[in-house]
Amino acid sequence: MSAGDASTSDHLRACRQASPRRRRLRVRVRAQPLADVLREHALVHLPPAAAARLRLVHPSWSTTIASPLFAVAHAAAPRHMSGLFLPSAGGFLPFDRANDAVPSPSLAFAPASSDVAVLSSSHGVACCFSPADDALFVCNPATEAWSAVPPPPRRTWPRPAVVVLFDATAYNFRGDYALVCATECGPGSGAYCFQVFTSGTGAWRFADAVAPAEGLVAASGVAAGGTAWWRTSVGTAVGYSPATGQVEVVLCPGDSAKWEIGSAGGRLHCAVRDGDGVAVFRLGEDGGWEVAAAWVSVAELLPRHLIKPAQHESAQGEADGEASGKEIAAPSPVIVEEEVVQLDDAVQLLGFQGAALEVVVLAGRRLVAFDARTRRRREVRVPARKEEKERQWDGAEYAVHTNTLALLAPAVLAGEPVLVESPEHGDVAFP
């Protein structure tokens, strides 16, 4: 017997002697239809808009997607960030318009008399503020569910520094959430206190903790591991955890004038401009920064050559095809030469979130999300409103968002009666 025959024989013998558990798994896989495998294991990883379209495939798929248990699992599943809420884009700007958009980019379903500002977002739950109404509300843009929230007793002006914390584990069946608002203790003091709102209590409370946070940037708020974080203009990041009541203050690991914080995999990260590239760090268990990804050059973030379809050739080809009735082949791409943008003040780092570590960069109207592990780029251009043709968005006001089907618990506002259905007396109000 040759060496090859002996190897094959050993392999067959090992297969026959497989454990009973492995054999049962083989029988289960063979017996389960592919449609059931997709319904149970694949649908939960799709964006909400894509999953909604698949409800028409089969009644069992529609029932699964409409289930509250599916919504909880969908919010807990790891996924990339979907896009950003931008004031100049008229609302939500997704990286994938076809599959990861929201029904109302401007959040028109919200009870606001004018444009709303998204203050922060976590696992699909967004905290919004209406300046005209001076009102807060929490919503899920993908499902258009919303709940009113009373304004905090004290806050920063003109934009409240609020971070929404959402528990995306499989045990949050109600969709409970918490809001943390950072407020300066006194004008010009540089010390900040924290107010906490929970959907279960329906009221704000002042935390005992106080932190030095001079120059706190209200729009930089991000949730990471149950802690609300903000960046400051003096090179620090300040975090507060309602669960532990602890405050953390960390220093920027590089140039404090060129950095941004974000959340990846439930942990705080930061991106720092380093020469002609970007370095990415992760906050370690000991409270210090550690390298999270390889250094990314500007050539990777903003490549010189961009592949684009030849628009004029496509239009001409379609016209010729209609006249002759022949099928037209796809137009060949053309290479468009673009000037390499140097990583100076014209290129800005933005916040980020998601299961994967994606660095977000704004260059003019080019908005790029770069996956630091797979080196994959996603790009979208920031549109300009008609009245802003000559004006570019400077990245001052924005909120990063990830679409999910997360449930949203209605906030029981303190002091308001709760209607409870009684079989004998109908609806009974309890204080």
Steps between C-alpha positions, in 0.01 A plus 500: 500500500638839402536794736211679326267199542593471867422868558161464332423191706588677825276792405204271428553317828502829690174603336336170597619542858365855532336588829124446538457876543660563161283236338184652649610840370541358148151348515353829621668703225388258230146497634462878532394678181719781376213749537479421872876542541484842336199604706656399831862602448534750213209744523616642829821629338323697225431875525138579595407624151635185335334274756164675448507421128550131574177483700329432167698181440285281724247548783741331742765759414253782556401356838863461603600856405194648673574316825626702802757226562639559151524875573699431816733261318538746211611779736751266667654371175837656406483731200677789329387858546232603253571869448485846655231750583617824340328838519612603153380173339143545614520211745648152481774425248556121466809338353269252324193682370338184364517277808579711807279808471219609734137569401522869595854645481383830648309324782174656381303259720630677809274750679719801426407833343836536322816308416627275777860435601612146581716532810629142519415143403564152635400165343228666291348717776549874447453793738370807317452866588264757350649849553178675402292301749780465757402134526674162512378168368647155442424308181593211277532652150474157335160418655379861558418419861555793739451602861499847653758580766492797740792742464776475761489762778839638387679464172756651265394760244403510222540121459442266796795266560290184519613142433248217470596166657309200368539148632510285187521167678244225449343576841378852422153393387341837583752709315609698807757774460676771697608854416804673649525879476826678583461853638755751623467543876551874475570744217868482412579248774619224264342244733207294374227313681277230353123456484352157430157411358370143481195383310388295800486790748401776257695765689841667501734469797830665580798268542747555782799498265677812373772499234744756354388543139600846385391562143268198484380450140128425521478343151780248572294283737516125446393190695760229565447208735228664709699822541423839348811668358578850372810653350628836622690775320795466740599146402305286743205262483255486791269207571225431752335163571153510661534135603814554708478874566867527402667774295796438269733758349758397238755702304526505123779263386617742231432845357199619702403747226456220245312214661151356540344235724266217405366162603591162347400165642366668814833663592625856473736568210663811362646596164795740494654670198866405492706660225343406167284224649276396786583293807223319688507416870278303739444572869638206695373342818766685700375839378785551253501515122623209290547471124180365345586495129786548260581855397285611206651728237311775321557310174277220632239731649477726197649318199618691193324278245126453521315255275181652362264391220513702181170686529499647150584165341222332696239752390604479136505121512149484642374725223664287231367183662143625504524588132643164392328277755833338589627435851766749604800390703587683820717806441867459566628689801728795464770606742448848633812673621445695823743708693620332818373700793771548758404420859492861612221714640291436186458135606306439818457193719146426614353278769420136432312202645418139421622147560788551258764771528430747220683832481283780360661784305350810341685660206302774332173320431653154493396299806706181532464210746813283503503158667834478678505118492373409153628826337159538337382850408143630489449845357210739452486867402333753725232676294452874518166671538402745230568796724838353598660435161804707583522382859650173620403317814781540753419196711408704805159341560435133427410167660617156391220242484454124453161375384337220700149382584554573869187525710440830676351505849245779557627734768266518799535867582512572871178649635282379214236229553551157348197345331451138598222297341267339754248230397244635750549877490656563158800732492612597851750780558765444764719791615 
